[in-house]
Amino acid sequence: MAKITVDGIIYEVNPQNNLLQECLSHGLDLPYFCWHPCMGSVGACRQCAVKQYRNADDKTGVVVMSCMTPASDGAIISIEDPQAVKMRSNVIESLMISHPHDCPVCEEGGECHLQDMTQMSGHNYRRYDFKKVTHRNQNLGPFINHEMNRCIACYRCVRYYDDYAGGTDLAALGSHHHVYFGRQEEGTLENEFSGNLVEVCPTGVFTDKTFSEHYTRKWDLQTAPSICTGCGAGCNTTPGERYGTLRRIVNRYHHDLNGYFLCDRGRFGYGYNSSDRRITEASIVSVHDDEKGVRKTLTTHDAQRQFDAMTAGDVVGIGSPRASLESNLALRARVGVKNFYAGFSAEQQQCSQAVIAINREQGLHCPDIRTLEQADCVLVVNEDLTNTSPRFALALRQAVRNRASQLAADARIPLWQDAAVRELAQNELSPLFILSPQGTRLDDVATDTFLGTTASQIGLLGEIAAAIAGSGSGLAQQIATALLNAKHPSIVSGISAGSVELIQATANVARALRQRRPDLAAVDICFALPEDNTMGLALLMEEGGGTLEQALQRLASGNADAAIVLENDLTLRATPDAIDAAISGTPTLVVIDQIHNAFNVRARLLLPCTSFAEQNGTLVNYEGRAQSSHQVFPADAALRPGYEWLTPIDPLSSALTTSETILYHSAQTLPAFAGAEKLLPARTGIAALMKSPRQSHRYSGRTAMSANLNVHEKKQTTDRESAMSFSMEGLPLQKDASLLSAAWAPAWNSNQAISKFQDEINGELKQGCKGAHLLQRSLPPQSPVSVSTNNTSNVYFIDHIFGGDELSAMAPAIAARSVGAYLCVGEAEAKRLGLQQHGRAQISSGSYSAELPVLIRQRIAPGAIGIYCGGEINRHAFANGVSISAVAEDGNVLARSHQMFDELVINDSVNHRAMGRG
Amino acid sequence: MTDRPLTRNIDMTRAPFDIGQYRAAGGYASVEKMLKTMAPGDVLDLVKNSGLKGRGGAGFPTGLKWSFVPMGENAPKTKYLVVNADEMEPGTFKDRLLMEGDPHLLLEGMMIAAYTIQANTAYIFLRGEYLRAEKLLKNAIAEAHSKGLLGRNIQGSGFDLEIILHTSAGRYICGEETALLNALEGKRANPRAKPPFPQVSGLWGKPTIVNNVETLCNLPGIVNYGIEWYKGLGLGADAGTKLCGVSGRVKNPGCWELPLGTPIRELLEDKAGGMCDGYELRAFLPGGGSTDFLLPQHLDLTLDYDVIGKAGSRLATGTMIVLDDQTCPVGMVGNLMKFFSHESCGWCTPCRDGLPWIDEIFQRFEKGGGLESDMQVLTDHLEYLGPGRTFCALAPGAMAPLGSALRHFRDDFHDHIHGGGCPWQR
């Protein structure tokens, strides 16, 4: 530790950091724009000027930029020195020259870093009396608004979008004071992480277009700590609500997982909450002769009564990987473990069980996302991460830069010198190898991408494991050597292929590596999981219960009085025939769900349940990390959380009535969930008996919000479930931030206030729960196991970040970026089958067939057939191979434009950044 | 031996020497001598001891600059020499004379510099408008290749060198050596943070030396004739000769090679022929657009880096712009401000947003409507855009003529503000 003196006070600092970062870490207020905690310094804005003195005798000093000056031992600086203060006020004065001062109509207003810094720098009088520079704005697509006139040219947007996220279609254009940040041509921002521009931009140039449609000031939003439902990564989010509708989602810092950034599915996919396909009332299909088949609305009370009556007998319960742990547990308690079945498809269940076993195997380690960023050699197997678990892909873009970090360390360039490190390393990247059936969005930073079917990937993985053990050649040897030479090798895959063999073959590489690398405490290997609670349900199934196949067979054979299906579109999980047979064999089908879908419209009794934002719940991510997602706002009275519908018929016989009691009970009784009670906030000291407010201290209109209905002020909704309240009153964040509803600190209204809650910049949050790890390394190390390739098919299923996820696909903004189902083949295959680009093809398998538009790609494994289901095609119908024939054009216009279709394959002409390819 | 090592072959009434004529006049002798008898370290010591200072404007000792390049076994194998031929300083046309008058001299100098740091690739970053220089240099490079002075294993020495000519798209900021490197890499011509200096992480992240054309043209003489001869060329503290130019209302504007230490009066009166008839000298910028004004009382100072520095200005490029008594000093400075404002790369706030404000104020002075409070804004900007406050030297350079104009021509500013515009236009 080094020591520096700031305005006469001595602070302990890390000399590897710069002065700005250290000042902020110690809670000092020093304004800045271009510096970003995880993008480092470039010295552009000059806002963080301080005075530095050579030694204690130096009374003159010199003005330096704190972000560009190392926090060397003995440094003496002053933030309050009049020259430094003058410099900072000059900078903010010139930054504001062309700023439109349109804060009242600007959506950044009230959470604007520029507002905060202007206040902090003391600028309040305008001297500049000439014309402002103005710009033309661009339509950047359904996610992001563009208002260039507010720009202060901090260059953060392009540094984030291009340098950090690997985007290519946002640039600094023009020069001098006409510099412009936008696309070369108006159009949708292509990068899958564009939404972070909203938070990276210190002012209102880039704002959330979905939020604009129902805009509310930050201080008027009711917020609570939540977990993203977009995939199994478990990114932390802060959703915000006003007047009963979900308005937006922003990032919530998690040190180990998402850090400062979300993917666009996670940020913009919330729109399904207010979708007109939302199930808003309970309904039942009548069996009376005079109105047979008519669906009738039920009151909540009647619905519960009907539900209890219908499910009193021999009932099958089918859980869901997208329902909370509590709802799954409640269903299991309701029907009994013998009648509880997984809501996974057969291969999903096998795959997730295999993943759990690997996550328990000693000698291996499941990296969190931050650890993934530190990997200096990565092998990605089969998973198109940008489309299945996008935050992983963003992490791997940072991992390939560890080569740059190494070069910088050798050249003694501090890592925070962001531009200098990039200029030094240029295109030198750490090794990243991708095995995939088709080109992926990470190919531009990959050392090599092996295009192969599942079978040939398994073959190559075997060769890699053999090469690690000592005998190999070619690509396998190249990959093995890179893994053997790396300091922090990492292997990343997923369960998209639905192949246990592929998972085992991937684990074999890790096992082989463990045997050859005793120096590593454990070998990092992780598997991306598709839904927010895939791991939670998989763990629950360890405690007993049957598979979906067993459930469907039992129902089809008429061995149950009723079935309760929890938040699950089973048409996505099994073949149409199996579903049809099960439904026709079920006397009473009850479905609890949020959104109308192809399955639940066939339910006899349909019960509406709350969305993630309207309920408390626990979700378990790919690591086995259980995290609490808090209710943001009270739902309409007709909606109930799944676990509430499922409350035992005699509530006195059980205490399992709230999310907290269900979680606590399961932690006590089910070994798989031992330790989950750590998620429940401990209320001690000042926090004892106090609740954390969901509303800011500036929350407005509370007494007037429902005055149009009733002039009497409504009683605040009581939260009987959690340690939070639907109120402004309660524990101030400054006293206790263990439930951080939204980052806010005095003088820091924007999301940059998060630094006030970190133990140091980029450090852990001082308070708050990082989650509870449910998986222990309890199984002995395994040797590589033998893997067969017999069961694999040449059909693979394509994923898309936009549209590939059941719920977010219904958000209008996401739908605007989605395409429908299509068939993807290579050029040779297309020629053989007589298929034309953008033409149509008939695919058939057994009794199933479908007609799809054709996409011919260059970068696809030889002989592979890709199908994107797009919510239109049942994957299980075609999983075991298809026959394809061309369909003559009948002049029908395709559902989607060709252009949008073609955008899917922008990586076919990938421009490789990695050096030494081929 | 010569006392005009830079221009001895230059005669602008004829075409420059081809390689045969150049060699006949003693050209490339330094390279042959160096390759046969000197190790890179010997050349470095020679240049260090010669006292050669960079002729691009900053006047940094050349040998010292080179000595920061990592050498030896563990040093990176790839290194680059880059010639800064992006001559865009207002009033400066000295490198053009060298490249158009004697292109082989530059190549000879480059070979010496490249050999010293063991760079096998050298770039000439040439101002895009210098079309004649482009043609001549291309031809000279081809000639040198054909005679085995470039390429692999030059003269059997084992040393390889390729010279690549790059013509700039044309921005003043490309004269800033790190912005030049970014431009050469095909990126925005924004300067880079220093440290790290290009000697450690330069072009494509490799150790790189960026030298001005004139600096390199000094090298053959130093290698041929030695340190004593070179130091003897200067009349004062600085070694060698300097190309000095004069522009403005003088009888004979032009560019000449003079010993460093020559009195300014000799340059202005003997070489440039004095002021045009009917004009008096009011002031002059001694080293191009980004230097402080000097006054007639400074005419007896000598052309030495330190002497001019002590008088409050800089020798910089050594090319003088003369202000006569019938030209508006406010208009002249306003013209410079417009130039610098337009040439800001847009990276750092003070330069990007400060210079256009200054430019607007000068336009208002010109048209009428200037305010007394504008003078305070200008004065504030002198410090705000001063050294250390901005990312690179562009804005501090722009503040040099502005600051000295505010000191020397206060009355002219007063006349503009209170007389309803430029008195020279009325």
Contacts between the chains, C-beta under 8 A, distances in Angstrom:
chain1	res1	chain2	res2	distance
A	42	B	193	7.1
A	43	B	193	5.6
A	43	B	348	7.2
A	43	B	391	5.8
A	44	B	347	5.3
A	44	B	348	5.4
A	44	B	349	7.3
A	44	B	391	6.8
A	45	B	348	7.3
A	45	B	349	5.4
A	46	B	348	5.6
A	46	B	349	5.0
A	46	B	350	5.9
A	46	B	389	6.8
A	46	B	390	7.2
A	46	B	391	7.6
A	47	B	349	7.3
A	49	B	389	7.4
A	62	B	388	6.1
A	63	B	388	6.0
A	63	B	389	6.3
A	64	B	388	7.0
A	68	B	193	6.3
A	86	B	383	7.7
A	87	B	384	6.9
A	87	B	389	6.3
A	90	B	350	7.1
A	90	B	354	7.9
A	90	B	380	6.6
A	90	B	384	4.2
A	91	B	349	5.2
A	91	B	350	6.8
A	91	B	384	8.0
A	94	B	349	5.7
A	94	B	350	6.6
A	94	B	352	8.0
A	94	B	353	3.7
A	94	B	354	5.5
A	94	B	357	7.0
A	94	B	384	8.0
A	95	B	349	5.8
A	95	B	353	6.7
A	97	B	353	5.3
A	97	B	357	6.7
A	98	B	353	7.7
A	127	B	373	7.4
A	127	B	377	6.3
A	128	B	357	6.1
A	130	B	357	7.3
A	130	B	360	4.3
A	130	B	364	8.0
A	133	B	356	7.9
A	152	B	349	7.9
A	153	B	346	6.5
A	153	B	349	7.4
A	153	B	352	6.4
A	155	B	347	7.4
A	172	B	188	6.3
A	172	B	346	7.7
A	174	B	346	7.4
A	175	B	171	7.4
A	175	B	344	7.5
A	175	B	345	6.3
A	175	B	346	5.2
A	176	B	341	6.5
A	176	B	342	6.0
A	176	B	343	7.2
A	176	B	344	4.3
A	176	B	345	7.1
A	176	B	346	4.9
A	176	B	352	6.1
A	176	B	355	7.6
A	176	B	356	7.1
A	177	B	341	7.6
A	177	B	344	7.2
A	177	B	346	6.6
A	177	B	352	5.2
A	177	B	353	5.8
A	177	B	355	7.9
A	177	B	356	4.7
A	178	B	346	7.5
A	179	B	346	3.7
A	179	B	352	7.1
A	407	B	205	7.6
A	411	B	196	6.6
A	411	B	200	6.1
A	411	B	201	6.1
A	413	B	195	7.6
A	413	B	196	5.2
A	413	B	201	6.9
A	417	B	193	6.2
A	417	B	196	7.6
A	419	B	192	6.4
A	419	B	193	6.1
A	420	B	192	6.7
A	420	B	193	5.4
A	420	B	195	7.8
A	420	B	196	5.4
A	420	B	201	6.7
A	423	B	182	7.9
A	423	B	192	6.0
A	423	B	201	6.2
A	423	B	205	5.8
A	424	B	196	7.0
A	424	B	201	4.3
A	424	B	205	4.3
A	425	B	205	6.1
A	426	B	204	5.3
A	426	B	205	4.8
A	428	B	205	7.9
